[in-house]
Amino acid sequence: MIDIKLIREKPKLVKENIRKKFKDEKLPLVDKVRKLDEEWRKLKFEEDKLRSGRNTISKEISEAKKLGDSKKEKELLKNAKEIPEKIAKSEQKRKELEQEIKELMMKIPNIIHSSVPIGKSDKDNVEIRKIGEPKKFDYEIINHAELAEKLNCVDFDSAREISGNGFYFLRGDLALLHASMLAFARDYMIKKGFEYVLPPFMIRRKVVEGVMSFAEMDVMMYKIQDEDLYLIGTSEHSMIGRFIDKVLQSKQLPITLTSYSPCFRKEVGAHGIEEKGFYRVHQFEKQEMIVICEPEDSYTWYDKMQQFTIDVFRELEIPVRVLECCSGDLADLKAKSCDIEAWSPRQKKYFEIGSLTNMEEAQARRLNIKIDNGKERYFAHTLNNTVLASPRALIAFMENHQEKDSSIKIPKVLQSYMLGKKKIEVKKMVIRSIPH
């Protein structure tokens, strides 16, 4: 959510930002907010005038009593009794306006950073970095779902029977690999000085509204029936929500946290949900990082956080690239964002495995997270980034480390997490003869 001062003082800037995001249907919101805000300020002025008048009347009543002017005293008392009712009515109307303004403001996109490329959709995103050289294979790379079944490490049929499409049972060595990658990502972030946290996996609506745009909420979130609770789509939601309505002392900053959680997403209308595999699913697990910091430090942290994810995948020997998200591909709360994509040797292209976002003060403004530096209070900047999300990272791992015999090689950094295992191999069936 942007500062309403921008709409009061620089409405053209706000409208131009909306045009850059190719959301012209939101342009009328700016004028509507300006009109409601003018009405709100007029009511506030009248309330202040009434309160001031009440103080003046009190003095005049006291003066009339001293002079023994009972007629004037009676008239003044009548006027004085009417003032609280007028103030109450004005306050009620003003609160209604505040709520209406807030709801409209939450639909107006955040001001994008000056470095964001202008474009209509994800097709206009810009590649800014490539890390790692894609390996050339002289044999065919098997689809991850087929390979998992060949290794006898997945059960799609039972999951479909008990939960429906978009679910699976991960078993044996692949389940251990999945857990090992997340544990490695967790330990990497702890070594970088981030505090490890296990957050709640359900959050209240007021937090959901604070951490994400309305459009995302409707598409992504699962609501718990008859409860004011939603399943989290990422641990960023509860991690940032933890600081709702808090004033942070400047000396506490930056706050750097890393968290593990299962994540739940509807993926409504998403193509591929009917396909067998791990790529687009309703439930996955993720190691996340968040930073709450001083405004002047947020883009330094943005660069650091990007590098952390790159380094994790470099250690896992998976080639990645960074795509700068264009204006039209940014959700309303985002000021700047990039996607991290892993190389798929099977498809001969990169695919998304995580994203990094700087919300600047938009998220903190919604959640009322402020900094006190001893002289003034102002809104913090918030950032979030995927360290590693599985099963997408698992798909990238299975493809990039797949051997000719359908085994999966385990890089040295993961071998201790894999209980010393250096390979995941197809288990050969042993046929034993039964003695007569």
N, C-alpha and C positions, 0 to 999 in steps of 0.2 A: 504494500500500500504506500502510495506516495504522500508527501507532505501537502496538505490542502493549501499551503501558501503558494505552491507552484500553480495551482488552479486560479488562485486569487490574483497573483502577480504575473504569471507567465503562461496563460492559457494556450498561446500559440505554440510554445515549446511542447506542452503536453499533447496537443493535437498532432504536431509533427511527429512526435514519438509514436503515436498510435498509427499514423500513416506508414512509418518505417516498418512497423510490425504487420502491415497489410490487414489491419483490423478496423477498416473504415466504419463498420457498423457500430463501433464504440465511440465514434466522434461526438454524437449527441449527448453522451454522458457528461462531457466536460461542461457544456452550457447548462445542463440540468443541475449539476452540482453547484455551479456558480450562482444560479438563481436561488436554489434552496439555502445556500450559504449566506447570501445577502439577506434572506428572510430571517435566518437564524441570528445573524448579527443585529438586525433591527430589533428583534425580540429581546436580545441580550441588553441592548442599549436602553430599551423601555423598562426592563426589569431594574437595571441599575438606577435609572431615573426615579422609579417608584420607591426603591429602597432609600435613595437620597431624600426623596420627598417625605417619606415616613419619618426620618430623623428631624427634618425641618418642622413638620407638623407637631411632633412631640415637644419641641422647644416653644412653638406657638401656643400650644395648649397650656404649658406651664406658665407662659407669659400672661395668657388670658385669665388664668386662675388668680394670679397675683393682682391683676387689675380689677378682678371681680366681674369681668364681662362674661356672664353665664351663657348669653346667646351665642357669642362667638365660640366659646368653649364647646358648646353642644354641637355646633356646626362642624367644628374641627374634629371632634370625637367621631362623628358620623363618617367623615372622610377617611379618618385613620382606620376605621373598621373595614372599609372597602378595599384598602390597599393589599392586605395579605391574600385576599381572594383573587385579586387581579394578578398578583405575583405568582400564585399557585397555578392559575390557568396558563399564564405565559410560560412557566417552567415546564408544565406538561406538554404544551405545544412544542417547546424547544427540544425536549427530550425525544419526541416523535420525529422531529426534523433531524436530530443527531443520528438516530438509528437509520433513517432513510438515506442520509448522506453517507454514513459508514458503509451501508450495503452497496451503494453506487461506487464509492471509492475503491472498494475491494474488487470491482470489475475493471477498473482502469489500470492498464499495464504499467509496471515499473519502468522508470527511465533507463534505457539500455546504455551500457558503457560506450564511450566514443569509438572504441576499437572494434566493436561488433560489426561484422560484415553485413551489408544489407541484402536480403534475399527473401523470397516468398515461402520456401519450404526447405525440408532437410536435403533436397537435391542441390540447394545452393550453399550448403555447408562447405567450409574451406579446410583442406588438409594443411596442417601447419608443421607436423613432425612425423617422422617414421623412425622407429627404434627396433633394431634387430633385422637380420637378413632372413627372409623366408627360405626355408630349406627346400631343396629340390628332391623329389622322390622319384625313383625309377619303378615304382609299383603303385597300384591303385589304393587310394585312401578310402577305407570303408566308412560309411555313414555311422555316426556315433551311436545311434539306436541299434543298428545292426551289430556293431562291434560289442556293445554292452550285452546284447543277447548271446552273442557268440562266446563271450567270457562268462556267461551264466551269472551276471551281476545285476540284472534288472528284472522286474516283473511288472509289465505294463497291464497285462490282462486282469490280474487280481485287483490292481489299483483302479482300473476302469470299472470293475464290478462293484467295488465298495465306495468309490468317490466320483467316478465319471471321468470324462476326458480332461487332460491337462494335469494328471497326477501319475505317479509311478512309485514303486518300491525299489530303492537302490540297495544293493546287497554286497556283502563280502568285500573284496579288495577295492571295488569302485566306491563303495560307501566310505571305506577307510581313506581312499585318495581324496574324496570330496572333503572329509573332515580335516585331513592333513593340510590341504591347501588353505582352508580357512584358519587353521591354527598357525600356519606359517605367516599368513597376512596379519593375524592378531599380534604375534610376537614381533614382527617387523615394526609395527606401529608403536608398540610399547617401548621398543629400543629407541624410537625417534622421540620419546618423551611424552607420548599421549597416554592419558589415563584410561585404563580398560574398564568398561562399564557394561553390565547386563541390564537393559532397560525393560520397562513394561511393554508387553506386546499388544496392549489395547489402550486406546486413548479416548478422551471425551471430545465431543463435537467442537467445543470452543478451541481446543488445541488443533484439531483438523483444520478449522477455518483459519487459524493463525499461520499454519505451516505451508499451506498449498492453496492454489487457485480453486474456485468453485468448479470449473470445468474438469479439472483433474480429479477432484473429490468424487464427482458423480461417476466418472469413468472407472476409477481405480479402486475405491475403498469398499470393503465389506462391512455392512452395518450389523451389529448384534441386535437381534429382534427384542423389542421391549426394554432395551437398555440404552443409556446414553454412552455407548461405547462403540468404537470402530477397531477392527484389526488393522495394525500398521502395515503400510505398503513399503516402508523402510524404517530403520531405527532412527534415522534423522528426525522423524516426526516426534517421537517421545523424547529424544535427546535434547532437541531445541525447545520443545514444549516444557521441559523441566524448569526452564528459567522464566516462564510466564509471570508477568507483573513483578519481576525482580529488578532491583537497582544494584548493579555491580560496581564495586570500587575499581578505579582505574588500575590500582596496583595488583588486582586479581587477574588481570588480562595479560596475555591471551588465555582463554580457556580452550584446551585442546583435548578432545576425547575420542576414543575409538570404541566401537560397540559391535557386538554380535547379536543377530536376531534372525528368526524366520521372518519372511515377508509374504504378504498375501495381496494379490491383485486380481481384479475381475478379468482384465484383458478383454473387455467387451468389444465385440466386432473385430478383434484382432485376427488376421488371417493366420493360419497355421495351427490354431488351437486343436483342430481335429487330427492333425498329423501326429504320428507316433514319434516321440523323442522328448528331449529336455529343453528345447530352445524357448518355446513360449508356453509357460505353465502358470498355474494359479498360485503356487507356493514354491518359494525358493529360500536360500539362506545367504546371508551377506555379512561381511565385515565392513563397517562404515567408519568414516572419520568426519568429525565436525569441528569447526573453529568459531569461537565468538571473540571478536577483537575490536580494537580501536579502528575507526573508519580509515585513517591514513595507512593502516597496516594491511588492509584486506587483500590488496592485489599482490603484495609480497607473499602472503599466505596462499593465495590462489596459485601462484607459480610453484611454491613448495609442495602443495598438496598434489598438483599434477605430477610432479616428479616422483613423489612417493609411490603412486600407483604404477608409473612406468618402471620404477626400480623393482617392484614386486614381480612384475611380469618378465622383466629382464632376468631376474634370478630363476624364474621358472622356465626360462628359455623358450618363451612364447613371443614372437614378433608382434608389435602393436603399432598403431598410429594414433595421432590426435587430430580430431576434427573440430574446428572452431564452429560453433553453432551460429547460424545467421539469424537476423532479427526476426524473421517469420517463423523460425523453429524454436523460439524462446517462449516458455510458459510465462504467464503474466507477472509472476513474482521475480523472475530472473533478470538480473542486470547483465550478466555475462556467463556463458556456459560452454563447455566442450565435452565431446564424447570420446571415450577411449575405446578403440576397436582392436580386436585381435585378428590375426591372419588365419584364414581357413584354407589349408592346402587342398582340401577336397573341392571347395567351391571356387578356389583361386580368387578370393576376394576377402576383404575385412568385414567383420560384423561387430556390433556394439556389445561391450561387456561391462560398461559402467559410464558414469557421467560425473562431472565436477561443476559446481555452480557457486557463484557469488551472488547472494541476494541483496548485497549492500544493506541498507537499513529497512527495506520493505517488510521482511519477515519480522524483524524486531519491533517495528512500528505496530504491526498487527497484534503481536504478543505482549507489547508494552515492556520490552527488555531495554533498560537504560543503563548508561554509564555515569558515574559521579566522579569527576576528577578533582573535587574539592572546590571548584569555582563555579561549575555549571553541570547540568544534566542533559544528556543527549542520547540518541538511539545508537545501539551497538550495530556492528556489521556481522552477518552470519554467513558461513560457508559450509557446504557439505560435499563429500566426494566418496565414491565407491572405492574401497581398497581392493576388494575382490568379492564377486557375487557368483555363487555356484547354484545351478548347473551350467551357466554360460561359460564360465571359466573352465569348467570340467570338459565341456565340448572342445574348447580350444586346446586344452591339454591333451585330450585323447587323439585329436587329429595331428597335432604337431609332434607327438612322441610315439606315434603308432609305428610299429615295426612290420616288416614284410610278412612275418608269421602271425600277425594280428595281436602280438603282445604289445604292451605299453611300457616304454622305458621310464624309469623314475630318476629324475635329476638328483644330484648329490644333496642339494639343499632340503629335499623332502624325505630322504631315505630314513633319517632318524624318526620322523613322524610316522613313517610307514613300517615301523618296527624292523628296520634293516632291510626291507624288501627293495630289490633293485629293478624288478620287473613284475608286471601283472601279466600272467600267461593264461592261455586257454588250457583248461584242465583236461588232461587226457583221461578217458574212461578206462578203468582197469577191470578187465574181465577175469574173474577167478573161477577156476573149475571147482565144482562141488563134488566132494568125494562120495563114492558109492557106499 
